[in-house]
């Protein structure tokens, strides 16, 4: 995993989202540039589908509540009819780089974490979506604050 350069993380708030409120309802779309190594985080009421490229190298994450527990639940497409690339390679790269994407998300939306410091303890579960059962798994990346 590479170190996160905060100068290469960019955020855009859309719809009714503000930097400080609300926590629930926030949806993140995380994309990147292979050329510049920049990471782009879109925070909105819905996912930034307009930012998804034909490479499908985006991660979608939202805040979910189950009884009294908050979770960050996300997904990433490993393979499918419109996905180019070897599923094993995509799985390995994105599993390795997911912590960097999560750090970028937390950095981009840092004001919500400053407003509500206890949400740093929120577990992050990312579903790798694949037609192949070998790669179709949910991974627990631990608390977002880690």
DRENMI-943499 format. One record per residue (C-alpha): residue in three letters; x negated, y negated, z. Coordinates in steps of 0.1 Angstrom, whole numbers, padded with zeros to 4 digits, always signed. Layout:
BEGIN
ALAXYZ
...
end
This chain:
BEGIN
UNK+0000+0000+0000
UNK-0013-0034-0009
UNK-0013-0064+0014
UNK+0015-0089+0009
UNK+0005-0123-0003
UNK+0031-0147+0010
UNK+0023-0172-0018
UNK+0036-0146-0043
UNK+0070-0142-0026
UNK+0099-0162-0039
UNK+0134-0164-0026
UNK+0167-0176-0041
UNK+0199-0180-0021
UNK+0230-0175-0042
UNK+0267-0177-0037
UNK+0276-0188-0002
UNK+0244-0175+0014
UNK+0225-0198+0036
UNK+0190-0193+0052
UNK+0205-0188+0087
UNK+0240-0172+0085
UNK+0256-0148+0082
UNK+0237-0115+0087
UNK+0265-0092+0077
UNK+0273-0095+0040
UNK+0238-0104+0029
UNK+0227-0084-0001
UNK+0191-0084-0014
UNK+0178-0077-0048
UNK+0141-0073-0049
UNK+0122-0074-0082
UNK+0086-0080-0092
UNK+0063-0089-0120
UNK+0037-0064-0130
UNK+0017-0092-0146
UNK+0016-0118-0118
UNK+0022-0095-0088
UNK+0049-0119-0077
UNK+0079-0106-0058
UNK+0114-0121-0062
UNK+0140-0118-0035
UNK+0176-0128-0043
UNK+0199-0132-0012
UNK+0236-0133-0021
UNK+0271-0120-0015
UNK+0264-0095-0043
UNK+0234-0080-0060
UNK+0216-0101-0086
UNK+0224-0078-0115
UNK+0213-0105-0139
UNK+0177-0100-0126
UNK+0176-0063-0132
UNK+0154-0054-0162
UNK+0155-0024-0185
UNK+0126-0010-0163
UNK+0150-0008-0133
UNK+0122-0016-0110
UNK+0145-0033-0085
UNK+0155-0024-0050
UNK+0189-0033-0037
UNK+0194-0036+0001
UNK+0223-0047+0023
UNK+0231-0051+0060
UNK+0256-0025+0072
UNK+0271-0020+0106
UNK+0281+0014+0120
UNK+0299+0009+0153
UNK+0274-0012+0173
UNK+0243-0004+0152
UNK+0230-0025+0124
UNK+0212-0008+0094
UNK+0195-0021+0063
UNK+0207+0003+0036
UNK+0191+0003+0002
UNK+0187+0022-0030
UNK+0163+0025-0059
UNK+0168+0044-0092
UNK+0141+0071-0098
UNK+0156+0084-0131
UNK+0187+0084-0152
UNK+0199+0080-0187
UNK+0185+0045-0192
UNK+0154+0049-0171
UNK+0120+0052-0188
UNK+0090+0068-0170
UNK+0082+0100-0153
UNK+0103+0105-0122
UNK+0074+0119-0102
UNK+0053+0089-0109
UNK+0082+0064-0102
UNK+0089+0083-0069
UNK+0053+0082-0058
UNK+0047+0045-0067
UNK+0079+0032-0052
UNK+0076+0053-0020
UNK+0041+0039-0016
UNK+0051+0003-0025
UNK+0084+0002-0006
UNK+0068-0012+0026
UNK+0054-0041+0005
UNK+0089-0048-0009
UNK+0104-0047+0026
UNK+0078-0071+0039
UNK+0086-0094+0010
UNK+0123-0092+0018
UNK+0116-0101+0055
UNK+0092-0129+0045
UNK+0116-0143+0020
UNK+0145-0143+0044
UNK+0124-0151+0075
UNK+0148-0178+0087
UNK+0175-0153+0095
UNK+0150-0132+0115
UNK+0139-0163+0134
UNK+0175-0171+0142
UNK+0183-0135+0153
UNK+0150-0120+0165
UNK+0167-0087+0177
UNK+0174-0078+0140
UNK+0137-0070+0136
UNK+0147-0036+0153
UNK+0171-0028+0125
UNK+0162+0006+0108
UNK+0157+0006+0071
UNK+0171+0035+0051
UNK+0164+0036+0013
UNK+0180+0061-0010
UNK+0159+0072-0039
UNK+0186+0080-0065
UNK+0177+0109-0089
UNK+0193+0136-0109
UNK+0165+0158-0097
UNK+0171+0171-0061
UNK+0134+0169-0055
UNK+0135+0131-0056
UNK+0171+0124-0046
UNK+0164+0116-0010
UNK+0170+0090+0017
UNK+0139+0078+0035
UNK+0137+0061+0069
UNK+0111+0033+0067
UNK+0115+0024+0103
UNK+0125-0010+0118
UNK+0123-0039+0094
UNK+0101-0058+0119
UNK+0074-0031+0115
end
